[in-house]
Amino acid sequence: MNSSLLRRFGFTFVLAVLALMTTAVQAKDTPEEEKAKVQKKSAGVLEDLYKLDPSTKVKVEKSLGYAVFSNVGVNLFVVAAAGGSGMVVENNKGGKVTYMKMGSAGVGIGLGVKDFRAVFVFSDQEKLTNFIEKGWDFGAEADAAAKAEDAGGAAATAGNLSGGVEVFQITKSGLALQATLNGTKYWKDDDLNPPEPAKKEPEKK
């Protein structure tokens, strides 16, 4: 291939990439549309979990709060960058919803897979609050294992999730006996959550 053809090919490739980027920008959803998508996706993940293990429904409903994450259906370029979304529902606060993001954290399996679905069930208020306000970052060494006695059985967590949190990870073949979160991180989505009201300073006498 001569240099002229190479230049032509390179120019065509750049135009194609720019066209894809322009389309992505133009097709960006509004915050309300994004919220609706996250809610629909989360409902689907919970439905799948309940089918695989009906006992988890009571755990989720009776918990202080729960979080649902998924990257299923995410744009190909976003998946390649290991991204996804989710939401936290605080049962003890009337079902208050906080929208979250997830991504890769250093070395590990991360979210380079095209099908990552996980549900966190909280029974510890401090861990629930920290998860929402500070996010969690699992490096390669931070394995959170959800061990089950049998397929679809009750899970118990390990690592820095020990006590107060149960993790259920859904795979194409069913409910994982070991939910591996190493290489993932979770944080609050500032674009989808309303800003916290400013605290009023006490009046000076």
N, C-alpha and C positions, 0 to 999 in steps of 0.2 A: 504494500500500500504506500503510495507516494505521499509527500508532505502536504500537497494540496488537498488530497482526500482526507488526511488526518485532521487538518485544520477544519475542513467542512464538517467532519463527523463530530469534532469537539464542539463546534459552534452549535450544531443541531442538538447535541446532548445538553448543553447549557440552557438553550431555549426550552427544552423539554422540562428540565428541573425547575426553571423559573415559572413555567406554566403550572406545574403541580403546586408550587408554593403559593402562587396567586390564587389558585382554586381553593386551596386549604384556608387561606385568609378570608376569602369571600364567603366560604361555607361555614365559618365559625358560628357556633350556636350562641344564643343569648344566655345569660346566667340562669334564667328560669328554665330554658330548654335543657341546659346542662344538668340542672337539678333533677328534672323529670327523668332524664336518661339514667342518672345514677340511682334514683329510686326504683326505676323499673328493673335495672340490672340487679340491684341488691335483692329485690323481691324474688327474682328468678333464682339467685344463688340460694336464698333461704328455702325456697320451694324444693330445689334439688337436694339440699341437706336433709330436709324433713322426710323426703322420699327414701333417702339412703339410710337414715337413722331417725325414726319417729320420736325417739326419746329426747332428741335435742330440742324439739319444739318447746317443751316445758322448761328446759334449761334456759333457753333464750328469753322466753316470756317472763320467767321468774327472776331473771338476773337484774343486777343494778343497771346494766347497760350492755350493749353488744355492738360490734363493728363488722361490717361486711365489705369485702374488697374483691375486685375482679378486673381483669384486663381483656376479657372476652369481648370481641367486637370492636376493639380499639383499632384505629387506623394503623396500617402496616408500618408506617414510618415511626409512629409512636411506640408500637410494640418493639421495634428494633432498638429504640432508645430505652426500653424497659420501663414503660410507664403504665399507669392505671389509675383507677379512682375508687372511692368507696364512701361510706357514711357511718357515723356513730349515732346510735339511738340511746338516749338516757331514759330508761324506764322509770327511774326514781325522780325524774323531772318532767313527768307528763309526756314523755316521748319526744323530748327536745332532740333535734337533728343537727349534727355538725358534719359538714362535708369535708372529706379528706382526699389526699393524693398519696400515691405510693410510687416508689422507684427503686433503682438499684443502689446498694450501699457497699462500695468497695468490691473486694474479691469475693466471689461466691456464686451460687447458681443465679441469684438475682431474679429478675422477672423477664429474662430472655425467652421464656416459654410463652407460647401463644394462648395457653389456657391456665391461668392462675386464678383460683377462687378460694377464698379463705374467710372463715367466720371466727371472730374473737368473742368469747363470752366472759364478762367481767363479774366477779363477786367481791372485788376489793375496790373501794371508792377511791383510794389514793392512786392506784394504778390506772383506773378509768380516767381520772382527772389529768394525770400526767400524760397519758396517751393522747388526750385531746389537746391539751395546752402546749406540751413540749414535743409531742411526737415520739416515735421509737426508731432506733437505728440499730439494725442487726448486722454486725460485721460478719466476716466468714467464720469467726470462732463462735458466734452466738447462735447456736442451734436451739430452736424451740421444738421439742419433740412431743407430739401428741400420741401417747402409747395407748393402744386399745387391746383389750383381751381377745376380741375377735373382730372380724370385719364389721365396721359400722358400730362398734361398741363405744362405751363411754371413754372420753379422752382425759388424760392427765398431762400437765405440761411440765417442762423442765427448763434448764437454763435460767435466764433472767426473767422468765415468765412464771417461775416456780411459785405456786400458790396464788390464788385470786384471779387467775385467768385460764381459760381453756381455749384451745385452738383446734379448729376443724378445717382441714384442707381437702377440697374436692378435686379429683383428677378425672381424666376421661374414663378411667377404669373403675371409678367409685370413690369412696371415702378413704383417704390415705391413712394408713396405720401410723405413719410418722409424718407430722406436718413440719416441713423444713423451711424456716424463715430466714436462714442465713443468707446474707447478701441482699436483704431488702430493708427499706426504710419507709416510714409513714409520717405524714405531717398534715396540718390543717390547711385547707384550701382557702387562701385569703380572698380569692375572687368570688367564691360562692357563699361565704359566710358574712352576715351583716356585721359591721364593726361594733365592738362592745361599747355600751354607753359610757361616756366619761364620768368618772367618779367626782361627785361634788365635794369640794374642800369645805371643811367646817368653817362657819363664819367666825371671824375674829371679833371678840367682844371688846 
